[in-house]
Amino acid sequence: MTLLSAFLSLLAQWQSMFPRQRSWKRSVGHALGTLVCLGRRTLTRIIWTNGGQHSSWGQEYLFYSRSPWDPQQLFVPLLRQALPFCPQRLVGVAVDDTRLRKTGLRIPQAAYHRDPLSPPFHVNLMRGLRFLQASLLLPLHGRGDWSARGLPIRFEEVSVVKKPGKRASAEAQQQYKKDRKLYNLSQRFVQTMGALRSAFDQAGGKLKQLVIAGDGSFCNRTVFSAIPERVEIIARTRKNAVLCFLANKGSRRFYASETFTPEQIRKDEKIAWKTTKVFYGGQRRKIRYKEVPSVLWRGGAKRRLLRLFVLAPTPYRKRKSSRFYYRQPAYLLTSMLHGSTRQLLQIYFDRWQIEVNHRDEKDTLGVGQAQLWNPVSVPKQPAFAVASYSALLLASLQAFGPGRCDTYAPLPKWRRKAKRPSCLDLITLLRKESVEHPELLESFNIKMTDQALHSAAAA
């Protein structure tokens, strides 16, 4: 099996997602061109890569603006094929928001956001689009010494409510305050949790327990008060969050009068540190943690019982001969009161794979570089590109497994110890097979050659 044949077999399951067969065939060309295109991922270069530079390009743009297909449904068959890689009952899903830079003033969804790359002493602004992404965490470390792999299963745009001008009426100002509470990131995340649960049920994972791992932006009252059934959350909380226990039996109070913070739990010598092993950094390592069950967070979760984890700082060295340094401790709150501590912490440590997805999507695949301004096309094209990237990752696992075999291009000297293929390795192999096996692309009217690839890069 080749990577190209495995990739096309996954895209064959998209046929029912499109209203017409020609729309599905066009989607295959766009998916392949988005991945193997050289340079910026604009639609003109994608068309040139597929050999359509001498044809009319109008239908290529109408594919995103007028064709009635849902980009989120493209992830459902991929999720169905990925569930066999998650044999345990607990299935981890990492969720995080990301921003795609935009400079066009005619894009209605674009707004100014805080630049996450700005230094802490000077906050900068960036104009762009905000998306909420969910990635399925495949526990490949259960099969060997491979780290987990994040497989995107949802990528939706979360627009920011436009602030009215200074001369706006009082009614417009009041409506803006109401819309900020109804259409924010936390409210969209609550809807996403329900959509993910439905997607798992649709893909055949009704017996799976969904554990969503998020950062501090999802640890709030809005999220913890609307957790769906068969869904649990583990999220990072503040070190000064005010927690307490249940009041004693016979008391008229529900919350105990004594309060504490996660930082006080870390410094309390009466609570002993426990150890367990999780896989991160390429091998299984021991971590120290403290666990406090059945805690209450009056300001965030109200009367919902939670479980608190305090992770000790992780020692590391800048080089083999240097001294040990220590990172900051971590404080986690989870709605899962019972269950394996090791599995929960492993899911949280595997959450880093969604950051790897963001890096591949922006740096390697150029998600968001397509120059579109239609309100319908703007959120659909990046979601389609992320779905194509997810299909590529899944195709590599089905064709060659989680490890890096001899099929891929030889590694440079500074990457000789890589155990799994990178996104660039997969794209390089896909380009090679697309040129060597044109018979697989004839039915989709794709004429990809080395000359087409270089010509698209120069366009």
N, C-alpha and C positions, 0 to 999 in steps of 0.2 A: 504494500500500500504506500502511495506517495502522499505528501502533505496536500498537494493540489486536489487529488481525488477525494481525500477525507474532507477537505474544505467544501468542495462542491456537493458532496453528499449531505452535508449539514444544511447548505443553502437550498437544497432540493426540498427540504421540509418547510421552506418559506412560501411555497407555491400557493398554499391555501390562505395565506395572509394578504394576498393581493387580489384585486377584483378581476384582473385579466392576466393571461399567460404572458403577454408581451411586457406587462409591467413587472412581472416576476423575473423575466429574462433581463430586463434593464437593471433590476436590482442586483443581479449577479454581476453584471458588468461594473456597476458602481462600487459594489463591495470589493471586487478584485482590484479595480483601479485605485480605490482609496488606499489599499494596503501597499501595492507595489509601485505606486507613482513616485517619481523622484522630485525632490524640491518641495515647494509649497503645495498643499493639497487643495488647490482650487478646482472648480468643476471643469474648467477648460483643460487643465492638465490631465484630469481623470479621463475626459473624453479623448484626448490625444493619445493617452496611454493605451486605450482600448482600440485604437485605430479608426476613430470616428471623426478625425479632424476635417474631413472633406464632406461631411454630412451636416444636415441642419441640426442645430443644437437646442432648438426651442423645446422639444419634447424632453430633453434631459433636465431642464429647469422646471418644466411642468410636472415632472415626476415627483417633486417635493411639494409643489404649491397646490396642485389640483387633484392628484391621484389620491383617492380615499383609503389610505392604509394607516394603521396605528403603529408607530415605531416601537412601543413597549411590548406589543405582541410578538415581535421578532425574537425576544428573549425566551419565550415560553418553550419552544422546541429545544433550544439550547439547554435550558434548565432540566428538561426531561432527560436529555442525554448525559447531563453532568451528575445527576443524582446517584448513579451507581458508584461514583468515586467517593461518596459520603456514606459509608456503611453504618455508622453509629446513629443512635436515635437523635442525639443532639446535633443540629446542623448550624454552623456559624455563618452569619452574614454581616459583613462590615458595611457601614453606612457613613458617608461623609459628603459634604458639599464642596464644590470646586467652581472656579471662575475662569471663563474663557475671554481673553482680551478682544475687544472690538473698538474700532475707531470710527466706523460709519455713523453719521448723525441721523440717517433715515431708518435706522433699526429701532422699532418701537420698544422692544424689550430691553435694550441696552440701558444701563444706568451706571452711576458711579458707586464703587464699592471700596472698602478698605483693602489696600494691597497687602496680601499676606507675606510678601517678600520685603516689606518695608522694615527698617530697623525699629527696635522697641522704643527708642528715644525720639523718633520722628515718624508719625503715621502718614503714609502717602495714600493717594487715591488712584484708582484705576477705573477705566470705563470698560464694561464688559457685560457678559451674561453669567447668571448664576444657575448651576445645575446641581441636582441632588442625585448621587450615584449609590447603588447598592451592588456589592460584589459577593458572590458565593465563595466561601473559604473552603477550598478542597484540601482535606487533611492528608496530603501526600506523604508527610513524615511518618505515617503509619505503615507505609510500604518500604521505607528505607531512609537513608540519610538525605532526604530532600525536604526543602522548606515547603510550606503550604503555597498554593497558587490561588490568587484572587481572580474569579471569573465574573465579569460584569453581567448582571441580570436585570438591571434597571438604570435608566439614565433619563431623567426628566428635568425640564426647565422650571425654575422657581423664580418668577419675576418679582421685582421689588415694586411695591405700590408707589406710584408717582406722587410726589409732594406738590400740593397746589402752590401757586405763586402768592406773593405778599398781598396782592390786590384781590385775592379770591374771597368769596362770600363766607359768612360764618357757617352756613350749611355745608359748604365744600370742606371747610376745615374740620367740622365735626364728622363728616363722612370719611375723611382721610384717617382720623383717629380710629374709627370703627374698622376700616379696611385693614389697618396695620395689625389689628388683633385677629382678624379672620384669615388674612392671606399672608402669613409669615412662614418662616422656615420650619418652625415647630409644628404648626398646623398641617403643613404639607407632609412632614415626616409621619404624623399620625395617619394620614391617608395612605402613605406609602407602606406602612406596616400592614394595614389591611389588604392592600394590593399584593404585597409579597406573600401573605398567608394564602390568598386566593390563587396566586400563581403556583405555589407549591402544591396545593390541592389539585389544581388542574394538571400539573405535571406528574401526578402519582405519588406525592409525598404527604399524604394525609396523616400518616403515623409518625412523621418527623416532628420533633420539637424545635421550633425556630428560635435561635438565640441571636439577637441583634447587638452588635458591638459598636458603640459610638463614642465620640469624644465629649468634652464638657458642654458643647453647644446643645446637645440633646438631653442633658440631665437637668430637667426643669419640671415644673408643675404640669404644664400642658401635655407633656409626653407621658409622665408616670400616671396621670389620671385617665388615660385613654388607651391602655395597652390591650390589644385584642386577645381573644382566647388562643391558646396554644402558641403564644409568642412571649418570649422573655427578653429582658433588656439588661445589658451590662455596660455601664457608662462611667466615664471618669468624672469625679466630683471635686469640689473645692476642699482645700484642707481646713477651712474655717466654717464648713457647713454645720449648722446647729442640729444635732441629733439627740435622741432620747430613747428610752424604753417604754414599755407599757406600764401603766400604774399598777400598784399592788391590788390583789383581789380584795373586794370589799370596799374599795375606794370609789368615790363618785367621779373621780377624774379618769380620763382615758389616757392622757400623756403623763408620764412621770415628771415630777417637778425638777429633777436633776437632769442637766443637759451636758453634753460633751461634744467634742469635735474630732474629726479623723486625725488631726495632728496630735491631740492629746492621747489618743489610742496608741499612736506610734511611739510616743515618749513614755507611756505607762509601762514600767518594768514588771508590774504584776501580771500582765498579759504576755504569755510566752510566745516567742516566734516559732513558727512551723516551717517545714521545708518540703518542697516537692520539685519534680523535674518537668520542665517544659522544653520544647524544641524551639530554639531561636538562634540566630547567628550561625547557622550551619551545623549545629550539634545540640545535644540535649544537655541542659545546664540546670544546676540547682538554683532555686530562688527561695528567698525567705519572705514570709507573709504572716499577717495576723488576720484572724477571722472573727467577726462579731455578728452573731445571728440575731434575727428578730429586732432590728432597730427601726425607729420611726423618724421620718424627716417631715416635721410638721409644716415647714414652709414650701416643700417641694412635692412630696408624695402623700401628704395628709395622713389618712389612716391606713395606708397600704404598708404592710410589713416588708422590710428590705433586709438585705445581707450586705455587710460592709467588709471589704478587703483592703488591707493596707500592705502595699508591696515595698520592701526595703530597697534602698538605692542599689543599683547594679554596678559593681566595680568593673572598670575597664582600663586598658593600657593604650597609650598612643603608639608605643613600640615595645618590643619584647624586653628591652633593658630598662624601661622607664618605670616609675612608681605607679601605684594604682590610683585612679581617679574614680569619683563617684557621681552618678547622675542624681536627679531629683527623685524622691519617692513618688509613688502613685497611690491614689485613693480611688477605689471603685465601689459603686453601688449597683446591686443587681436585684431584680424582682424575683429571681429564682431562689426560693428559700431552701429547697432540697435538691440535691444532685451532686455530682462529682465536682469537687473543687478543682481538681487537675484539669478536667475538660473545660470548665469555665475560664480558667486562667489561660489555657492554651488558645482558646478562641480569642481572648483579648490580645494575646501576643501576636496571633496571626492577623490581627486587624491591620498591621502595617502593610499588608499586601495591597490594600486599596490605594495606599500612597504610591506603590510601584505602578499600579494601573494608571493613576493620574500622570505620572512621569512619562509612561509609554504613550499615552493618548496625546499629550501635549507636545513632547519633544520629538518622538519618533514618528507618530502618525499625523501630527498637525491637526488634531481635532479643533474645529472652530476657525480654520483658515479659509474655508469656502466663503466667497463674497456673495452673500445673499441678504436681501432686505425684506422680502415678503414675510408678513407675520406668521404664516403657516410654515414656510420653509425654514425659517431661522431655528426653531427648536428641533425640527425633524432631521435635518441633515447631520448635526453632531450626534444625535441618538443613533442614527443609522450607522455612522462611522464606528461608534463604540460597539454596536451589535456585531459589526464585521470583525472588529478586533477580538471580541469574545469568541466568535466562531473560529477564528484562527488559533487561539489558545486551546480550545477544546479539540480542534482537529489535530494539533500536535500531540496531545495526550493520547488520543485514540490511535494515531498512526505509529508513534515511536515511544510512548510512555513518558514518565516525568523526567527521565535522565537525558543527558546529552550524549548521543551516539555519534558514530562516524559519518552519518549521513549529512550532518551540518558542516559548514565550512570550517577549516582549521582555525583555532583560536590564536590571537596574537600573544606575544610573550607575556604581556602584563595581565592576561586573563587565562592562564593555563590551569588554574584551579577551579574554574567554573564547573558546577555540577549539573546545572540545568540550562537549557537554551534561553537566551534573551529574546526580546521582541524583535530586535534587529536581526538575530540569527534566523528567526522564522520568516521574516520578510525577505531576507536574502535567498533562502531556499525556495520560497514561493515564487520569486522572480525567475529563478533558474528553471524551475519545473514548468512555469507558464510558457517559457520560450521553447523548452525541449518537447513539450507535449501539446502542440496546437490542436490536435484532434479532440482534446477534451473541451476546448473552448469554441469549436466551430458552431455548435448548435446555439450558442449565445451571441453569435456575430461579433466575437472578440478576436481581433487580429493583432496579437501582441508579439512584437519582435524587439530585438536589442535596439534597432534604429528608432522604433516608436518610443521606447523608454528614454533614450537620450534626447530625442526630439522634444518630448514632453518636458524634460528638465530644462531645455533651452527656451521653451515658450514663455 
